[in-house]
Amino acid sequence: MKAFILAAGLGTRLAPYTIDRPKALVELKGITLLERAIRKVNELEITEVIINIHHFGDQILDFLNSKQNFNLPITVSDERDQLLDTGGAIQYARQLLGNEPFLLYNVDVLSTMDLNAFSAYHAQKGGLATMAVRERSSDRYLVFDQNMLLSGWKNVKSGEERVSRVCDDPRNFAFSGIQIIEPDLLSLIIETGKFSIIDLYLRLARSESIFGYHDTSETWMDLGKPEQLIAAEKMS
């Protein structure tokens, strides 16, 4: 399985840490978020790591070179000309992703989730994609039926809702920024340029199987804001 680490974001929410560096090279306890992500995805039998770059992309290239790519086959998807969001990123990198399922991992996620159990669940469900989700407080939720099929999305703050399929007893979960995608999904992309993968999933969920994986692991954190990074620094 290949792993695609999403490291191209501007890191605006993480300022001032990102004034002079990409979010991926911000450090947590002396280790960059990128190195932590590479270590995490390597829990699986990863055949190749793909990393997209945009903001201060040269610094990421220099960092990888200084670490000799962590002795892993690493390929860069260069988005320095245009930041493409998650959906656009996989569309742009489709020739690099090949013909096997791949793990998509946000560089600013800190997680103790068992990736091997996640991968086994994805294989057992047999859907086009599986998203790791948690029961946590959020303004935006993905909506699933009792079989964890994606059925819609809602913003509880604005009241906006989007329905992909009608279901009884819907369950609301927050997305964790970790997902596994089948290569067949790539051929179903009709969107172009910059677009959200959630928008893509909501469209496909009308007729295809997109599953959620209820992650109950001890630790999950979004490290996209200074206060979140500070909180993670205080963890044992």
N, C-alpha and C positions, 0 to 999 in steps of 0.2 A: 504493500500500500504506500502511496505517496502522501506527503503532508504538505499543505499549502498554508504558510503562516502569513497572515495579513498584517503587514508592517508599514503600509504606505500612508497612513492617516497623518493629518496635520498636527494632531495632538494639541489642538487649541484649548481644550478643557484642562489640560495638564500644565499649562503655563503657570509659573515662569520656568518650570523645568525644561520646557521645549523651545525656549527662545533661541538656543544655540545648538540644538541637537534634535534628532527625531525621537518620537516617543519610544521607539524600539530600543534606543540606547540610554534611556533613563534607567537608573540603577535602583534596585531594591536590595538592601543589605549587601551592597558592593557587587551585585551581579545584575547585568542588564536584563531588561524584560525579554529581549530577543534570545539571549542565552537560556533563560529560564524556559521560554517557549520551546526552543530546540530540544532541550533536555526532556521536556514533558512529552512532546510528540514522539520522541525516540523510545518511549515505553512500548510502542507498537513495533512491529517488524517493518520499519520504514525503509523503502528502497531509494527514496530521493526526497529532499526537502526543497520546496519552491518558496521563495520569499518575494513579495512584491515591495517595491520601493517608490517613493515620491519625494516627500519632505526630507531635505538633507540626505538624499539617497547616496551621495558619494561617501558619507560617513559610514553608512551601513556596509558598503562595499569594502571600505578600508578595514572596518572591524572584522568582517568575515575573513579577509585576507590575513589579518594579524592573528586570528585564531585557527588559521589553516582549515577553515570551514568545519571545525570541530571533527575533522576526519570523516565527514559525511559528504555524499554527493549533493551539493547545493546548487540550485539554479535560480537566477534572479529574473523576475518578471518586472521589467522596467516601465514604470508609469510616470516617469518624471515629466513627460510632456502633458499628461492629463491624469488627474486623480479620478478613478472610475467607480468608487464605492464597491461593495462586496460583489454584487451581481455583475457589474461591469468588469471586475477584476478576474472572475473565473471565465467570463466570455473572452477576454483579452488573452488569457493564459491557456486557452483550451488546447493548443497544440503541445503545450508542455505537460498537460495533465494526463495524456495518454488514454488508455482503454481499460482502466481499472478504477475501483472505488478510491476516493481520496478523502483524507481528513482535512478539514478547513478549521483553522485555529486562530483566534484573535490574539495578537501579541500582548495586549494589555489585560489578559485574563490570568488570574492566579487560581488554580484548581487542583484538588486532590482526587478528582474523579478517576475511576479505573477505566482507562481508555480501552483496555482489552475487553472488559465487560461491555462497554459501549459498542465496540466493533462487533462483538458477538450478537448483541441485541439487534443491531442494524441488519446483519446477515439473516437473522431469524425472521425478522419482520418482512424483509424483501421489498421495501419501498424504494422510491427514487432517491430519497434523502431522509436522514434522521437528525433532528436537532436536540441537543442537550438542553433541558429546561429545568427550572427549579420553582418551588413555591417560595416566593419572596416578594417583598413590597416593591411595586413598580407603578409607573403611570401607564405603561403599555404592556398588554398581555397578548400572548398567543392563545387561541381557544382550540381545545381538542375534545373529541368525543371520548367515550369510555374505553375505546380501543387505542387511544392516543393517536388517532388520525387528525391531522391539522384540519380545522373547520373554519377558522376565521381569526380575526384580530380586533382588539379594542383598545381605545385610549380612554381610561377612566377619568382622566382630568378634563379632556375636551368633550367627551361623550361620543366621539366618532367610533363607528363600528364598520367592519368589513366582513361579509359572510361569504365563505367559499362553498360550504355545504351545510345544510340544516341538520342539527343533531339534538338528541334529547340529553339532558343532564350534562351540559357542557362543563369543561374543567379549564380553569385559567392558570397559565404558567408564564413565567418570565424567561426569556431566552438567555442562554449562558455564553453565546459566542463560540460554541464548539459544535461541529456538525460533520457528518459523513455523507458524501454525495456519490451517486452512481454515475458512470460516464454517459449513460443513456439520457440523463437530464440535460446534458450540454446540447444535444441535438434538438431539444424542445425550446431552446431560448430564441425568442423572436425580438427581444428588447435589444437596443443598441446603445453604445456610449456609456454614460454613467447611469447606473440604476441600482436599486436596492434588491438584495436577494430575498428579502421578506415579500416584496411586491411580486417577485417571480414565483415564490412558493405559494402565495395566495391565489395566483392565477392558475397554477398547475394543480392545486389541491381540489379544484372543481371536478377534475376527472382522474387525477393521479393520486397515488398514495405517498403522502409526506407524513412521517411519523415524529412524535416527540419521545424523548427518553427522559424519564423522571429521575433526575440526579439528586440523590440524598447524601452525597459524600460530605465529609466534615467541613471542608473549606471550599468556598467559591468567592472570589472578589473581582470586581471591576476596578482596575487600577488607573482609570482614565482621568481622575481628578486628584489634586494635591492632597486633600484630606483623606482620600482612600489610600493613597500611597503611604501617608504618615501612619494611618491605622495598621496597615500591613507591616510596617517597620516595627511596630510595637508587639506584633504577634511573636510567640515563642517558636 
